[in-house]
Amino acid sequence: MTIREAAAMLDAEIIQDQFKDAPLTGAYTSDLLSDVMANAKEGGALITIQAHKNTVAVASLVNVSVIILCNNRPIQDDDMLEAARDENIAVIRTRENQFTVSGKLYAALKE
């Protein structure tokens, strides 16, 4: 499943669309950025409500492909999207909560 396919499956809005539409290798759910640095995997999705530039910095460190913002979380400032664009990291937003998004992605990626 690619990033765009995941966005469609989650009925999510793509809010940073300048990225390579690569297959997802997995996903990690956390709002604690130090936890993400220690446990997220390269090529995966980061499922979070952290909508700021530091989230992109952490995603970049571990080579996450997409940040999925849950609960229709608003972006705190344009710096986040600019940083994601610079790092070629997709940012998508969904109305669903983290539990639901995690379950849907888990089921889709295990098929």
N, C-alpha and C positions, 0 to 999 in steps of 0.2 A: 504494500500500500504506500503510495506516494503522499507527500504533504498535501497536495491539492485534493487527492482522493479522501484523505482523512478529514480535511476541512469540509468537504461536501457531505461525508458521512455524519459528521457532527453538526451539520447545518450551521457552520461557523463562518464568520465574516473574516476575510483575509484583509488585514489592515496594514501589512507591510508585504508587498507582493514582488519585491525584487530579490529573488532567491532561486537556487537550483532546485527543481522539483524532484528531489531524490527519494528513493524508498526509505521508509522509516525502519530503524533497526530495533526499536523498543520505545519505552517511555518511562519517565520518572516523575512522581508527584511530590512536590514539597514547596513550602513557602520559606524555608530556612535556607538561605543561599549557601552557607557553609556546608550544609547537608547535600545540596545539589553538587557542589564541587567535589565532594567525596564519593558520591554514588551514581550520578547520572552518567550515561554511556554515550560515546560518540555516535552521531547519526540518529539519535533518538529525539523524542519530544519532551519538553519540559512543561508539565501541567502545574499551573500556579495562579495566584491572584496578585503576585508582585508585578506591578505595571510601571516600572521605572528603569532608568539607564543601567543601574547596577545588575539587574536581571540579565540584560544583554551581555554585560561584561563577564558574568559567571557562565552563561551559556556558551560564550565564545571560548572560554578557558577549557571547557570540556567538549567542545565541538558539537554542541546540540544543534539540530537542524531547524527546529521550530519551537517557538514559545506559544503555548496555548493558554490564553487568559480566560479564566472561568468567571462565572457570575456576572457576565457582561461588564466586567471591570473597566472603568475608564482609564485611559493613558494619562499619567500624571503630567507629562510634558512631552513636547515634540522631540526632545533629546533621545528618548527611548527609540523612537522609530528611525531617527537619523542614524543612531548607533547600529541598530539591527540592519539597516540598509547597507551601511559600511561593512558589516560582517557577513552579509548575505544570509542572515537568519530570518526566516519567515516569522511573522507574528500574526496569530489568528485569535479571534475572540468569539466566545460562545456564551449563551444564556445558561447553559448547564453548569452544575457544580462539579467540583473536583472528583468526587466519588463517582458520579455518573460518567464523566469523561474518561476517567481511568478504566472503568469497567468496559465501556464501549471500545476503547482502543485495545485493551487487553484481548477481548474476544475477537476483534478484527485482525489483530496481528498474529494470533495463535492459529488462525485458519490456514 
